[in-house]
Amino acid sequence: MASLITCPHCGVRPKEEFTIKGDAAPVRPAASASDKEWHDYVYLRDNPMGRYRELWHHLNGCRRFLVVERDTVSHEVYTVQDAAAFRQGGAE
């Protein structure tokens, strides 16, 4: 049985329809940001064990970006929400 993810737009879907894009926390720097700020944004990422929020793309479905909170050890999914709502302060 495939792992299932509940997309807020499409409902329950197999995880193979999604691609993981990485940490959901970083915010893109302004175009005028320093080289160091851009370097840190592009190259420096945490790789924690445990509960973590990631940006996922529903590539083979609604094509929306989602923020998935899951355990990186057990792969248990806790929450899934639209990334636009997450960025607008709708994060839990």
N, CA, C and O atoms as a GROMACS GRO file, in nm:
protein
  368
    1MET      N    1   0.084  -0.117   0.000
    1MET     CA    2   0.000   0.000   0.000
    1MET      C    3   0.089   0.125   0.000
    1MET      O    4   0.181   0.135   0.081
    2ALA      N    5   0.062   0.215  -0.088
    2ALA     CA    6   0.140   0.339  -0.097
    2ALA      C    7   0.106   0.432   0.019
    2ALA      O    8  -0.004   0.428   0.074
    3SER      N    9   0.202   0.516   0.054
    3SER     CA   10   0.174   0.620   0.153
    3SER      C   11   0.080   0.721   0.091
    3SER      O   12   0.090   0.752  -0.028
    4LEU      N   13  -0.012   0.772   0.171
    4LEU     CA   14  -0.112   0.865   0.120
    4LEU      C   15  -0.096   1.002   0.185
    4LEU      O   16  -0.064   1.013   0.303
    5ILE      N   17  -0.119   1.105   0.106
    5ILE     CA   18  -0.114   1.243   0.151
    5ILE      C   19  -0.250   1.305   0.121
    5ILE      O   20  -0.304   1.285   0.013
    6THR      N   21  -0.305   1.380   0.215
    6THR     CA   22  -0.433   1.446   0.193
    6THR      C   23  -0.408   1.588   0.142
    6THR      O   24  -0.376   1.678   0.220
    7CYS      N   25  -0.423   1.606   0.012
    7CYS     CA   26  -0.409   1.738  -0.049
    7CYS      C   27  -0.534   1.819  -0.017
    7CYS      O   28  -0.645   1.768  -0.032
    8PRO      N   29  -0.519   1.944   0.028
    8PRO     CA   30  -0.638   2.023   0.060
    8PRO      C   31  -0.723   2.056  -0.062
    8PRO      O   32  -0.837   2.100  -0.047
    9HIS      N   33  -0.670   2.035  -0.182
    9HIS     CA   34  -0.744   2.065  -0.305
    9HIS      C   35  -0.797   1.940  -0.374
    9HIS      O   36  -0.904   1.943  -0.435
   10CYS      N   37  -0.723   1.830  -0.365
   10CYS     CA   38  -0.755   1.708  -0.441
   10CYS      C   39  -0.801   1.591  -0.355
   10CYS      O   40  -0.850   1.491  -0.408
   11GLY      N   41  -0.786   1.602  -0.223
   11GLY     CA   42  -0.821   1.491  -0.135
   11GLY      C   43  -0.704   1.396  -0.117
   11GLY      O   44  -0.588   1.433  -0.137
   12VAL      N   45  -0.734   1.274  -0.080
   12VAL     CA   46  -0.631   1.174  -0.050
   12VAL      C   47  -0.568   1.125  -0.180
   12VAL      O   48  -0.636   1.079  -0.271
   13ARG      N   49  -0.434   1.136  -0.186
   13ARG     CA   50  -0.359   1.100  -0.306
   13ARG      C   51  -0.234   1.023  -0.266
   13ARG      O   52  -0.185   1.042  -0.155
   14PRO      N   53  -0.180   0.936  -0.355
   14PRO     CA   54  -0.055   0.866  -0.325
   14PRO      C   55   0.064   0.964  -0.324
   14PRO      O   56   0.066   1.059  -0.402
   15LYS      N   57   0.160   0.940  -0.236
   15LYS     CA   58   0.273   1.032  -0.222
   15LYS      C   59   0.357   1.043  -0.348
   15LYS      O   60   0.431   1.140  -0.365
   16GLU      N   61   0.347   0.946  -0.437
   16GLU     CA   62   0.424   0.948  -0.561
   16GLU      C   63   0.381   1.063  -0.654
   16GLU      O   64   0.453   1.096  -0.748
   17GLU      N   65   0.265   1.124  -0.628
   17GLU     CA   66   0.220   1.238  -0.708
   17GLU      C   67   0.289   1.368  -0.669
   17GLU      O   68   0.274   1.469  -0.737
   18PHE      N   69   0.366   1.366  -0.559
   18PHE     CA   70   0.426   1.487  -0.504
   18PHE      C   71   0.578   1.485  -0.517
   18PHE      O   72   0.638   1.378  -0.523
   19THR      N   73   0.638   1.602  -0.522
   19THR     CA   74   0.783   1.614  -0.511
   19THR      C   75   0.814   1.703  -0.391
   19THR      O   76   0.745   1.802  -0.366
   20ILE      N   77   0.918   1.666  -0.317
   20ILE     CA   78   0.957   1.741  -0.198
   20ILE      C   79   1.058   1.846  -0.242
   20ILE      O   80   1.156   1.816  -0.310
   21LYS      N   81   1.033   1.970  -0.202
   21LYS     CA   82   1.119   2.082  -0.242
   21LYS      C   83   1.207   2.133  -0.130
   21LYS      O   84   1.290   2.221  -0.152
   22GLY      N   85   1.193   2.079  -0.008
   22GLY     CA   86   1.281   2.118   0.101
   22GLY      C   87   1.211   2.196   0.211
   22GLY      O   88   1.089   2.199   0.219
   23ASP      N   89   1.291   2.259   0.294
   23ASP     CA   90   1.245   2.332   0.412
   23ASP      C   91   1.146   2.442   0.373
   23ASP      O   92   1.169   2.518   0.280
   24ALA      N   93   1.035   2.448   0.445
   24ALA     CA   94   0.931   2.548   0.416
   24ALA      C   95   0.957   2.682   0.483
   24ALA      O   96   0.887   2.779   0.453
   25ALA      N   97   1.055   2.692   0.570
   25ALA     CA   98   1.076   2.813   0.648
   25ALA      C   99   1.147   2.928   0.574
   25ALA      O  100   1.108   3.043   0.593
   26PRO      N  101   1.248   2.901   0.492
   26PRO     CA  102   1.322   3.013   0.433
   26PRO      C  103   1.232   3.105   0.349
   26PRO      O  104   1.144   3.061   0.275
   27VAL      N  105   1.258   3.234   0.364
   27VAL     CA  106   1.188   3.336   0.285
   27VAL      C  107   1.289   3.398   0.190
   27VAL      O  108   1.398   3.440   0.231
   28ARG      N  109   1.253   3.405   0.062
   28ARG     CA  110   1.343   3.457  -0.039
   28ARG      C  111   1.385   3.601  -0.004
   28ARG      O  112   1.300   3.685   0.027
   29PRO      N  113   1.516   3.628  -0.010
   29PRO     CA  114   1.562   3.765   0.020
   29PRO      C  115   1.519   3.862  -0.090
   29PRO      O  116   1.485   3.822  -0.201
   30ALA      N  117   1.522   3.989  -0.057
   30ALA     CA  118   1.494   4.094  -0.156
   30ALA      C  119   1.603   4.093  -0.263
   30ALA      O  120   1.715   4.048  -0.238
   31ALA      N  121   1.571   4.142  -0.380
   31ALA     CA  122   1.668   4.146  -0.490
   31ALA      C  123   1.793   4.226  -0.451
   31ALA      O  124   1.902   4.198  -0.501
   32SER      N  125   1.777   4.322  -0.363
   32SER     CA  126   1.890   4.406  -0.321
   32SER      C  127   1.969   4.347  -0.204
   32SER      O  128   2.060   4.412  -0.152
   33ALA      N  129   1.937   4.225  -0.163
   33ALA     CA  130   2.006   4.162  -0.049
   33ALA      C  131   2.153   4.140  -0.080
   33ALA      O  132   2.194   4.133  -0.196
   34SER      N  133   2.231   4.128   0.025
   34SER     CA  134   2.376   4.107   0.009
   34SER      C  135   2.406   3.967  -0.046
   34SER      O  136   2.321   3.878  -0.042
   35ASP      N  137   2.527   3.952  -0.095
   35ASP     CA  138   2.571   3.820  -0.145
   35ASP      C  139   2.565   3.716  -0.034
   35ASP      O  140   2.529   3.601  -0.059
   36LYS      N  141   2.599   3.756   0.089
   36LYS     CA  142   2.595   3.662   0.201
   36LYS      C  143   2.452   3.616   0.229
   36LYS      O  144   2.430   3.497   0.254
   37GLU      N  145   2.354   3.708   0.225
   37GLU     CA  146   2.214   3.669   0.245
   37GLU      C  147   2.168   3.572   0.137
   37GLU      O  148   2.099   3.474   0.167
   38TRP      N  149   2.206   3.597   0.013
   38TRP     CA  150   2.168   3.506  -0.096
   38TRP      C  151   2.238   3.370  -0.082
   38TRP      O  152   2.177   3.266  -0.104
   39HIS      N  153   2.365   3.373  -0.044
   39HIS     CA  154   2.439   3.248  -0.023
   39HIS      C  155   2.371   3.165   0.084
   39HIS      O  156   2.348   3.046   0.064
   40ASP      N  157   2.339   3.226   0.197
   40ASP     CA  158   2.274   3.154   0.307
   40ASP      C  159   2.139   3.099   0.264
   40ASP      O  160   2.105   2.986   0.299
   41TYR      N  161   2.061   3.176   0.189
   41TYR     CA  162   1.930   3.132   0.142
   41TYR      C  163   1.940   3.012   0.047
   41TYR      O  164   1.863   2.917   0.057
   42VAL      N  165   2.035   3.018  -0.043
   42VAL     CA  166   2.047   2.913  -0.145
   42VAL      C  167   2.113   2.787  -0.092
   42VAL      O  168   2.068   2.676  -0.124
   43TYR      N  169   2.218   2.800  -0.011
   43TYR     CA  170   2.301   2.685   0.023
   43TYR      C  171   2.288   2.630   0.164
   43TYR      O  172   2.317   2.513   0.186
   44LEU      N  173   2.246   2.710   0.261
   44LEU     CA  174   2.247   2.664   0.399
   44LEU      C  175   2.109   2.618   0.442
   44LEU      O  176   2.015   2.697   0.449
   45ARG      N  177   2.097   2.488   0.472
   45ARG     CA  178   1.970   2.429   0.513
   45ARG      C  179   1.994   2.335   0.632
   45ARG      O  180   2.097   2.269   0.642
   46ASP      N  181   1.895   2.332   0.720
   46ASP     CA  182   1.897   2.235   0.830
   46ASP      C  183   1.852   2.100   0.776
   46ASP      O  184   1.781   2.092   0.676
   47ASN      N  185   1.894   1.995   0.842
   47ASN     CA  186   1.851   1.860   0.807
   47ASN      C  187   1.816   1.786   0.938
   47ASN      O  188   1.886   1.693   0.977
   48PRO      N  189   1.708   1.830   1.004
   48PRO     CA  190   1.678   1.778   1.137
   48PRO      C  191   1.611   1.641   1.135
   48PRO      O  192   1.554   1.599   1.034
   49MET      N  193   1.621   1.573   1.247
   49MET     CA  194   1.545   1.450   1.267
   49MET      C  195   1.420   1.489   1.346
   49MET      O  196   1.426   1.571   1.438
   50GLY      N  197   1.308   1.429   1.310
   50GLY     CA  198   1.185   1.457   1.384
   50GLY      C  199   1.087   1.540   1.304
   50GLY      O  200   1.088   1.541   1.181
   51ARG      N  201   1.000   1.609   1.377
   51ARG     CA  202   0.892   1.686   1.317
   51ARG      C  203   0.948   1.808   1.242
   51ARG      O  204   1.032   1.881   1.294
   52TYR      N  205   0.900   1.827   1.118
   52TYR     CA  206   0.961   1.925   1.028
   52TYR      C  207   0.860   1.969   0.923
   52TYR      O  208   0.779   1.887   0.878
   53ARG      N  209   0.863   2.096   0.884
   53ARG     CA  210   0.774   2.146   0.779
   53ARG      C  211   0.851   2.156   0.649
   53ARG      O  212   0.958   2.216   0.642
   54GLU      N  213   0.795   2.094   0.544
   54GLU     CA  214   0.859   2.094   0.412
   54GLU      C  215   0.764   2.150   0.307
   54GLU      O  216   0.642   2.142   0.320
   55LEU      N  217   0.823   2.205   0.203
   55LEU     CA  218   0.748   2.252   0.088
   55LEU      C  219   0.737   2.136  -0.010
   55LEU      O  220   0.839   2.081  -0.053
   56TRP      N  221   0.615   2.098  -0.045
   56TRP     CA  222   0.590   1.991  -0.142
   56TRP      C  223   0.514   2.048  -0.260
   56TRP      O  224   0.437   2.143  -0.245
   57HIS      N  225   0.536   1.991  -0.378
   57HIS     CA  226   0.466   2.033  -0.499
   57HIS      C  227   0.379   1.916  -0.546
   57HIS      O  228   0.429   1.806  -0.566
   58HIS      N  229   0.249   1.940  -0.562
   58HIS     CA  230   0.158   1.835  -0.610
   58HIS      C  231   0.168   1.832  -0.762
   58HIS      O  232   0.079   1.878  -0.834
   59LEU      N  233   0.276   1.777  -0.809
   59LEU     CA  234   0.313   1.778  -0.950
   59LEU      C  235   0.212   1.707  -1.039
   59LEU      O  236   0.180   1.757  -1.147
   60ASN      N  237   0.163   1.593  -0.996
   60ASN     CA  238   0.069   1.514  -1.078
   60ASN      C  239  -0.075   1.530  -1.033
   60ASN      O  240  -0.154   1.436  -1.043
   61GLY      N  241  -0.108   1.647  -0.984
   61GLY     CA  242  -0.244   1.674  -0.938
   61GLY      C  243  -0.278   1.819  -0.966
   61GLY      O  244  -0.275   1.862  -1.081
   62CYS      N  245  -0.309   1.894  -0.862
   62CYS     CA  246  -0.351   2.034  -0.876
   62CYS      C  247  -0.236   2.129  -0.908
   62CYS      O  248  -0.258   2.245  -0.942
   63ARG      N  249  -0.112   2.078  -0.896
   63ARG     CA  250   0.010   2.155  -0.924
   63ARG      C  251   0.032   2.269  -0.824
   63ARG      O  252   0.110   2.361  -0.851
   64ARG      N  253  -0.035   2.264  -0.711
   64ARG     CA  254  -0.019   2.364  -0.607
   64ARG      C  255   0.100   2.327  -0.517
   64ARG      O  256   0.137   2.210  -0.508
   65PHE      N  257   0.157   2.427  -0.453
   65PHE     CA  258   0.259   2.404  -0.352
   65PHE      C  259   0.191   2.392  -0.217
   65PHE      O  260   0.098   2.466  -0.186
   66LEU      N  261   0.238   2.297  -0.138
   66LEU     CA  262   0.180   2.267  -0.007
   66LEU      C  263   0.290   2.268   0.098
   66LEU      O  264   0.406   2.243   0.068
   67VAL      N  265   0.251   2.297   0.222
   67VAL     CA  266   0.343   2.282   0.334
   67VAL      C  267   0.298   2.158   0.410
   67VAL      O  268   0.186   2.152   0.462
   68VAL      N  269   0.387   2.059   0.414
   68VAL     CA  270   0.358   1.931   0.478
   68VAL      C  271   0.442   1.922   0.604
   68VAL      O  272   0.565   1.931   0.600
   69GLU      N  273   0.376   1.903   0.716
   69GLU     CA  274   0.447   1.882   0.842
   69GLU      C  275   0.451   1.733   0.867
   69GLU      O  276   0.347   1.668   0.881
   70ARG      N  277   0.572   1.678   0.872
   70ARG     CA  278   0.588   1.534   0.890
   70ARG      C  279   0.709   1.505   0.975
   70ARG      O  280   0.794   1.591   0.998
   71ASP      N  281   0.715   1.382   1.022
   71ASP     CA  282   0.829   1.333   1.099
   71ASP      C  283   0.929   1.275   0.999
   71ASP      O  284   0.895   1.184   0.923
   72THR      N  285   1.050   1.326   0.998
   72THR     CA  286   1.150   1.281   0.901
   72THR      C  287   1.206   1.143   0.933
   72THR      O  288   1.277   1.084   0.851
   73VAL      N  289   1.176   1.091   1.051
   73VAL     CA  290   1.222   0.957   1.087
   73VAL      C  291   1.115   0.852   1.056
   73VAL      O  292   1.142   0.753   0.988
   74SER      N  293   0.993   0.875   1.105
   74SER     CA  294   0.885   0.777   1.086
   74SER      C  295   0.803   0.803   0.960
   74SER      O  296   0.728   0.716   0.916
   75HIS      N  297   0.817   0.922   0.900
   75HIS     CA  298   0.742   0.966   0.781
   75HIS      C  299   0.593   0.987   0.809
   75HIS      O  300   0.514   0.996   0.716
   76GLU      N  301   0.555   0.993   0.937
   76GLU     CA  302   0.416   1.022   0.970
   76GLU      C  303   0.385   1.166   0.932
   76GLU      O  304   0.462   1.257   0.963
   77VAL      N  305   0.271   1.188   0.864
   77VAL     CA  306   0.229   1.321   0.823
   77VAL      C  307   0.131   1.375   0.927
   77VAL      O  308   0.034   1.308   0.962
   78TYR      N  309   0.158   1.497   0.976
   78TYR     CA  310   0.073   1.559   1.077
   78TYR      C  311  -0.026   1.657   1.015
   78TYR      O  312  -0.146   1.650   1.042
   79THR      N  313   0.023   1.749   0.933
   79THR     CA  314  -0.064   1.848   0.870
   79THR      C  315  -0.022   1.872   0.726
   79THR      O  316   0.094   1.854   0.690
   80VAL      N  317  -0.120   1.913   0.644
   80VAL     CA  318  -0.094   1.954   0.506
   80VAL      C  319  -0.177   2.078   0.482
   80VAL      O  320  -0.298   2.078   0.507
   81GLN      N  321  -0.114   2.184   0.433
   81GLN     CA  322  -0.190   2.305   0.402
   81GLN      C  323  -0.132   2.372   0.277
   81GLN      O  324  -0.017   2.349   0.241
   82ASP      N  325  -0.213   2.454   0.214
   82ASP     CA  326  -0.172   2.528   0.096
   82ASP      C  327  -0.058   2.623   0.135
   82ASP      O  328  -0.067   2.690   0.238
   83ALA      N  329   0.046   2.629   0.054
   83ALA     CA  330   0.162   2.712   0.086
   83ALA      C  331   0.126   2.861   0.088
   83ALA      O  332   0.184   2.936   0.167
   84ALA      N  333   0.033   2.904   0.004
   84ALA     CA  334  -0.006   3.045   0.004
   84ALA      C  335  -0.069   3.082   0.138
   84ALA      O  336  -0.040   3.189   0.191
   85ALA      N  337  -0.153   2.997   0.192
   85ALA     CA  338  -0.214   3.022   0.323
   85ALA      C  339  -0.107   3.023   0.432
   85ALA      O  340  -0.114   3.103   0.525
   86PHE      N  341  -0.010   2.934   0.421
   86PHE     CA  342   0.100   2.927   0.518
   86PHE      C  343   0.178   3.058   0.519
   86PHE      O  344   0.207   3.112   0.626
   87ARG      N  345   0.210   3.109   0.402
   87ARG     CA  346   0.287   3.234   0.390
   87ARG      C  347   0.208   3.356   0.437
   87ARG      O  348   0.267   3.454   0.481
   88GLN      N  349   0.076   3.351   0.428
   88GLN     CA  350  -0.007   3.464   0.468
   88GLN      C  351  -0.038   3.461   0.619
   88GLN      O  352  -0.122   3.537   0.667
   89GLY      N  353   0.028   3.373   0.690
   89GLY     CA  354   0.008   3.368   0.835
   89GLY      C  355  -0.092   3.266   0.880
   89GLY      O  356  -0.133   3.266   0.996
   90GLY      N  357  -0.134   3.177   0.790
   90GLY     CA  358  -0.230   3.074   0.826
   90GLY      C  359  -0.165   2.951   0.883
   90GLY      O  360  -0.231   2.849   0.902
   91ALA      N  361  -0.034   2.960   0.913
   91ALA     CA  362   0.036   2.844   0.969
   91ALA      C  363  -0.018   2.812   1.107
   91ALA      O  364  -0.051   2.902   1.185
   92GLU      N  365  -0.027   2.684   1.137
   92GLU     CA  366  -0.077   2.639   1.267
   92GLU      C  367   0.028   2.654   1.372
   92GLU      O  368   0.005   2.621   1.488
   0.00000   0.00000   0.00000
